[in-house]
Amino acid sequence: MNFIKLKSGTSVEGDEITAYRSEPKAATYTYLMAGTHGDEVEGVYLLKQLFEWLQEVDSSPCSFVVIPILNVDGYRAGNRVNAHGVDLNRNYASSCWTSEVREPKYHPGSAPLSEPENIFLDKLFQKYPPHLIISFHSWKPFVNYNGNCEAAARFIAQYNSYDVMGDIEGHPTPGSLGEYGPQKYNSPVLTFECPLLSDEVTLKDIWAENEKAFKELLKSDHVAPPQ
C-alpha cells in the first residue's frame, strides 16, 4: 500500500507530530495510533512493525490513517503525560469528561481538547472520518472495546489468548478516546494493551506474540467500512 504524509501537527514543545494516509482517498478510515502515553514504548514498537508491513502489502479491505506517536514530547521524555502534564487519554470531549484530578498521572487538562496533540487528532478525524480506531497502549495484556468492535477484539484474542473486555472494572476513564470516538464520530475504538517490558519480555517478544493477530485482522472484514 502507498502512504502519503499528511500535514503534521505540533506538540506543546513545538515538535512535529507525523501522520500518514493510505491512497487512494476514501470516505472513512481505520485509524492506527500509538504513543498517546509517552512511556508506553511497547505499543509504539508494535505499530511501527505493522506500519512497515502495511507498506509492503498490496491491499486491505479499508483505508488507513497512521499516527506513529501522538504524544511526542512525552515519548521523548519517557513520561505518560504531555509537556503540560496532561493525560491525553482523559482530555477528549466525551460526555463523561471531568475536571477532577483523580491522580496526577490522569490529569484531564483545563478543558476538553485543551491540548495541541488532541486538537491535531480531532482535526484529522474531521477531515478523514474514522469508522474504526485502533489505539495501541501498554499496561497488561488485554483487548478493550468501546462501541461495535467486540468481534474484532475477539478475533485478535483467538491468536494471542488475551482477555477481552468492554468496561474495565475499577478503572474509570472519563474523557478517554474510547468514550469520545463512539459518541462524537460513531466510530468504535479498540484499545490494545501490550504486556510491559521486563527481564523476560522484550519488544521483539511482544511483536512475535501479536504479529499474526494484527496482520490477519488488517486483512479481514473486521476493519472494513460499514455497509
Buried (B, 14 or more C-beta within 10 A) or exposed (E): BEBEEBEEBBBBBEBEBBBBBBEEEBEBBBBBBBBBBBBBBBBBBBBBBBBEBBEEEEEBEBBBBBBBBBBBBBBBBEBBBBBBBBBBBBBBBBEBBEEEBEEEBBBBBEEBBBBBBBBBBBEBBEEBBBBBBBBBBBBEBBBBBBBEBBEBBEBBBEBBEBEBBEEBEEEBBBBBBBBBBBBBBBBBBBBBBBBBBEEEBEBEBBBEBBBEBBBBBBEBEBBEBEE
